[in-house]
Amino acid sequence: MTPKLIKEEKLRNFINGKWAAPSSEKYADVVNPANLATLVQVPLSSMQDVEKATSAAKKAQKDWALVPAPQRAEILFRVGVLMKEKKETLSQLLTMENGKVIEEARGEVQEGIDMAFYMAGEGRRLFGQTTPSELKDKFAMSVRAPVGVVGIITPWNFPIAIATWKSFPAIVAGNAVVWKPATETPIMAFELAKIFEEAGLPEGVINVVFGSGSTVGEAMIEQDDIRVISFTGSNEVGRTIAGKCGQRLKKVSLEMGGKNAVIVMDDADLTLAVEGILWSAYGTSGQRCTACSRVMVHESVKEQLEDRLQNEIAKLTIGNGLDESIKVGPIINKNGLEKIKSYIQVGKEEGAKLLSGGHVLKDGNHAKGNYFAPTLFTDVTPDMRIAQEEIFGPVVSLIPVKSLEEAIEINNSVEYGLSSSIFTRDVNQVFAAQRDLDTGIVYVNAGTTGAEIHLPFGGTKGTGNGHRDSGVAALDVFTEWKAVYVDFSGKLQRAQIDVE
């Protein structure tokens, strides 16, 4: 434990503006994946805690919705200022509980800061529409109305960024929030709740309930007063949530997995392509939904790309992310390690050729944590499981192709549709690719990661259900459209009937 950064031995829930122990009185250890040291204990809350949080949120939301949106935004702006002041502390805490290297942690915290300032600006927009009426002396418009109480369920791999993508638009739109963070990375939620408190957010507008998805997440779905569930996580869990929310007519927003690909054409800048692949594939140790796990490379440059990637992979430093010299951190837990390890065996059995990595790192300082060597397969075919299934680790499959059309067909052949990328100098190929790639995000001469908060984030097919985090599109999840007609004619006018 690092006393300067973590002062609590046990975290507490944040309900109705008060810090409270879980009614279950049960806790679990939060472990640093870099060295397996226990950082703190996290509550394993019960349905009773969710009920308290939901009741507090429902009560607080009525008054919060009546606060003018620009004033709601001022509090959100203060949240951004406080996050900026605490950026380095938050970044170090993030690295400790999540494992990602400190450079990436700083980037994630900055993303939350950016989101605070961006959504604060929406407090003076929240635009509706005005339109002409078909009748005389009648005014027609639409406005955004808050949904009420929203539930957000966030993952461990981006414990503060994704939380801000969801909570900030919900709050500025006039909703109250019940938030279940991942039990592996609760410290960011604890710190963000403290920042909301310091910024002056009224009691009950945000409530944090720690615990398992099977207990806390399930209880959130069952609460009739929670009208929206916004979830980021696995495809399997997302499908289950969608089914249960559908039965209850709850609005649900899902952002799930990815099997993202980089296309490297024969005219590509290979130095740039290698940099983009390395960053996309091995940043966050491959543990992000936008990670590059496939590379469709033109057969004429395949061998060159293989050689360059192997040379650069050998230079990657792996270890505790608090060390500024480290480029690749640990895997979140033992289960993650075992899953990645199992896919290496699958790849070998399917006939893929292993060029680099493919094993757990156990020697020296690596023995104290959860480390997996950055891995590169080649001669992979599109139908192999390692080319179809999300591995969620530092594993890349090279697939040779003869043309852009073949590369796009392979890209679109998986069940996911989150992010894709193309490296080429040919503008015609660029525009064909951005049109035909069936993903929610397309990058040109960059890797598969690097989304910015002012554009919508999300994907097609098995990646989600059509909603988007981030950007103005995020407001659609947390608002309802209300049509308003004002007739100032002084008489009854019947639409579609009394039109002259």
N, C-alpha and C positions, 0 to 999 in steps of 0.2 A: 504494500500500500504506500502511496505517496501522500503524506499528510498535508503538504502544501496545496495540493490540488483536490484531494478527496477527504473531507473532514468527517463525513458521516460513515458509520459502520453499517447502518441499515437505511436504505432509502424509504421514503413514505409516499403514499398517494397524495395527490393534490385535488381536493374535492371542496367545492364551494368556497374557494379562497383559503382553505385550511389544510395543513399538513397532517395526515392521519395514517396510523398503522393499519394494515389490512385486517378486516374482521376475522379472517382465517387464522391470523397470527403465524402464517407460514411464509418462509423465505427461501430463496435459492442463491447460490453463489454466482457472482459475476466474475468471470475469469479473463485475464489478459491473454489472448492467444499467442502473444510473442514469447511469454515465459511461464504461462500457466499459473501465475500468481493471482490470488483472490483480491479483487479490488474493493468490493463492497457486496452487500446482500440486497437482493431485489424482492419486493413483496410478491407473493403468489395470491392475488386477491380472489374474492369470491363473487358470486352473483349479487350478493347483498351490497358490495362496494359499487358495482355497476349501477344498481338501482338508486343508490344515494347520489352518484354522480349525474345520472340521467335526470333525477328529480331536481337537483340543483341547477342543471343546465336549462331545463324547461322553465323554471322560475326566472332565471337571470335573463333568458333570451327575450322575454316580453319587453323588458325595459331597455335592453341593449338595442333591439330593433328600432326603438323610438329615438335613440341618440342619432343626431344627424350624421350621415356617412362621413363627411369631412372630419368630424370630431372623432369618430371611430378610427379613421385613418391616422390621426395625430398620435394616437396611442401606438398604433402599429409602426409609425415612423420612429417613435422612441424605442421600441423594441429593436429596430434596426441599429439605432445609435448605440444601444447597450451591447448588442452583439458585436458591433465593431470594436468597442472598447475592450471587450473580453475575448477578442478573437484568438489570441495566442493560447490562453488558458483553455478555451473550448477546444481548440485544435489538438492540444496535447492530450486532453481527456478523451477525445474522439479516437486518437491513435491508440491509447491505452486499452479502451474497451473493444474497439473494432479491429485493430491491427494494421489498418492502412497506413502508408508512410506519411510522415508529417507534412510533406509538401501537398499531398492529396487532401489531407485533413484540412489544411488551411484553405484549399480550394473549395471544399465542401461547405465550410463555415461561411466563406465569402458568398457562396451561392444562396445561403439563407439570408445573409445581409442584403444581397441584391433583391431577393424576393420581398423582403420587408419594405424596402423603399419603392419597389415597383407596385406592389399591392396597395401601399399607402396612397399612391397616385390615383388608384382606382376609386378612392373615396371621393374624388371630385369628378369622377366619370360615371361608372356604373350605368353606362348608356342604355337607354331604351330606344324606341323608335316613334316617330310621329308620321302620320300618313293622312292623306286627304280622305274625308268621308264621302260616300256616294250620295249623301243627303245634304241639303242646305242647312246652315246654322247648326252644324254638328261637328264635333272635334273628336279625332280618334288617335289613340296613342297606346304604346305598351311600355311597361316598367318592369324592372326586376324586383321580385319580392324574396326575402329570405325563406328558406325551407323550414327552419325552426331549430331543431337539435340535430346535429350531424355526428356520426361516429367515424373516426379515422383509425386505421390499423396500419402501422408502418413497419418496415423491415429493418434488419440489423445492418445491412450493407451501406445504407446512406441514412443514418439515424437522425440527422438534423436537417439535411437538405429536403428529403421527401416530406418530412413533417411540416416544413414551412410551405412547401408546394400546396399542401392540403389545408393546413390550419389558417394560414394568412388570408387566402381568398374567402374562406368560410366566415372568418371573423369580420372582415371589412364589409361583407355583404349583409351583416346583421344577424348571423347565426350564433349559437353557442355550441361548444365542442366537447365531446367525450373522446379521449385519445387513449388507445392501447399501443404503447411502444413494444418493440421486440424485447424479450427478457434477456437476450444476450447483450444488448446495448442500451440499458435504461438510463445511463448517466446523462446523456444528451437531453433526454426528455426532462429529467429532474432539473437540469440547469436551465433549459428553456422555460420551464414553468416558473422558476425563480425570476427570470428576466421579465416574463409577463406580469408577475406580481410587482416587481420594481417599477415597471412602466406605467402601472396604474390601471391595468385591465380590471374591470369590476368583478367582484366575486361571482363565481359560477359560470363565467363566460367560457373559460377553458378548464377542463377537469382531466387529470391524468390518472389512469387506473392501470397499474402494473399487473402482469399476470400472463397466464398461458392463453393461447388462442382457443383451446378447447373449452376453457372456462370463461374467461373474460370476453373473448371475441364472440363466443356463442351467446353469452348473455346480452351483448350489445345488439346482436341480430334479433333477439327475442323481445327487446324493449320496444313497445309500440310507439313510444314518444321519440325514438331515434328514427328519423325519416330518411336519412341517407347513410349508407356505408361506403366509405372510400377506402379501398384496399390496394396495397402493393405487396406482392409476394408470389408464391408459386402458382403455377397453372392449376394444379390439383385443388389447392385450397380455394383459389378464386372461383373455380367452377362450383364448388360446394356452397360458397357464400352466395353466388348468383342464384342458385336454385332456391335456397332458403329465403333470400330476400324477395325473389319472384313470388313465392307463395304468400308473402306478407305485403305485396305491392310496395315494397321499399325501393327507393331509387338506389342504384348501386353503380359505383365507378371502379373498374378493375384495371390495374396495370400489372402485367404478369411477366412471363418469360420472354426470352429472345434466343435466336440462333443466328447471330449477326455475321455478315460476310463482308470482306473487302475484295473488290475486283481489281486485279492488277493487269492492265493491258500491255501489249508489246511495246507501246511508245511511252510508257510511264517513266517518271523519274524514280528509279529504283531506290536511291538513297532516301528520298522522301517517303516512299512506300514502306520501306523497312522501318523507319521511325514511326510512321503511323500505325503499323501492325504491332510493333513492340508495345507502344503506349496503350493501344486499344485492347490487346490480348493479355498483357501481364500487369498493367496497372490495376490496383485493388486486387491483385493476385487472381485476376479473371473473375472476381466475384461481383459482377454487376450485370444487370439485365442488358446493357448495351455492349458488353464485351465482345470483341472479335473472336470468334471460335472457328471460322472458316475463311480460307483465302482461295478464291478462284483466280488462278494465275495463267496467263497465256503461255502455252507450251513452249514458245520460242524464248521466253525469259525465265522459265521454271527453274533451271539449274542455277542460274545467277542468283535468283531470289533465295533459293535454298541455302546456298553458300553464305550469302550476306546475313541472312537471319541466324544461322548457326553461329557465325562469328560474333554477332551482337548479343545473342542470348548468353554466350559464354562470359560476357563482360558484366552481366547483370549481378548486382550485389543483393543478397537476400538476408533478411534479419529483422531485428526490432526496428519498427518504423520511426521511433523517436531519434534514431541516429540519422543525421542529415545525409549521410553518404549512402544510405540504403535505398534501393529502387523498388524492391519487391518485398512485401511483408508476409505475414503468416496467413494461413487458412483459419476461418473463424472457430472451428471446433473439430473434434475427432471424427464426428460423423461426416463432416465435409471432406476430410482427408480420405476416409474410406470410400466415399462415393467417387472421388476423382481417381483414386487408385483402381477401382473396379473398372472404370472406363478405359484405363490404359490396357488392361487385359483384354477387354472387348475389342479395342482397336487392333491389337496384335492378332487376335483370333480371326478378325475379319480380313486380314491381309494387308493392313496399312503398314508402312515402313516408319519405324521410330528413328528420328534423327537426333533429337535432344531431349534430355530430361526423362520423365516417365517414372519417377520414384519419389518416395518420401525422403526428406533430408533429416538425418538422425545424428550426425556427428557434431561435436563441439557445441557452440551456442544453439545450434539448431535442435539439439536433443531436448532443450527446455521448452520448446514451443511446437506449434503445428505448421510445419513448413513442407511445401511441395515444390520440386524443381520445375521451372518453366519448361513446358513440353511442346515439341513440334513433331507432328506426323506428316508424311508426304505419301504420294500415290494413293490418296484417299478417293473413293468413289462416292457419288452423291447419295447412294442408297445405304451406305454404312451407318450404323447407329451413332458413331462418333461425329458423323456429318449431319445427323438429323435431330439428335436429342441434346437438350441443354445440360452441360456438364457442371457449370458454375465453378470453374477453376482455371488455372493457367495452362490450358490445352488448346492448341491450334492445329487444324487440319488443312493441308494444302491439296487442292483439287485442280488438276490441269484441265484447261479448256482450249478450244480452237478458235472461239469467236466471242464477241460481246453477247450475241444472242444466246449462245449456250450458257454463258456465265449468268445472265439474267434468269434463264429458265431454271438453273440450279438454285440460284438465290431464292426464287419464289416457290421452290418445291417443298419447303419445310412448313410445319404447322404454325410457325411464328411469323411475325412481320413487324419487328420493332425498328431496327436500324440497319442501314447498308451504306457502302462506300465504294467509290470508284477512283482509281488513279489513272489518268490519261491526259494527254495534251490536246486531244482531238475534241473540239467544241461540239461537233456533231454527235459524237459518242456520249458526251456529257448530257446533252439534252435528251437523247434517246433513253439513257439510263435513268435520269431523274423522272422521266415519264413512266417507264415500264417496271422499275423496281417496286415490288409490292410491299413497301414498308412505310411506317409513319414518319420516319426520318431518313434523309439521304444526305450524305456528305460527298463532296467532290475534292479530291486531292487532300484528304484528311482521313483519319481513322473513323471508327464507328462510335466514338464518344466525343462529347464536347457540346452538349445541348446548352442553350442559353435560356434564361428564365422568361424572356419576353415572347417566346414562341411556344406553341403547344407541344407537349411531350406525351408520347404514347404511340401505339402501333395498331396494326391490323390483325385479322384472323385470331389465332390463339393467344396473342399478346394482350388482348383486352376486349372490352365490349363497346368500343366506339367513343368513350369519353376521353378527355385529355387532362393531364396535370399541367400546371404552369401556363403562362400567358393569359390573355383574356378568356380563352376557352375554359380555363379552370372555373371561372365564375358560373358557367352553365351547370356544373355539377351541384353547386350550392345555392342556386336561385331557381325560382319558378317565374315563368313569364306570365304577367297579368295584363290583359287587354282592358283598356278603360275608354268608354265612350261618354262624351259630354254633349248632351243635346240642349242647346240654348234657343230653340225655336219657339218654345212656349206651347207646343202642341205635340201630340203623339205622332211620331214618324216611324214607319215600319220599314226596316231594311229589306231590300230586294223587291218590295211591293210598292212603296210610295215614291219610287224613283221616277222622275219626270222623263 
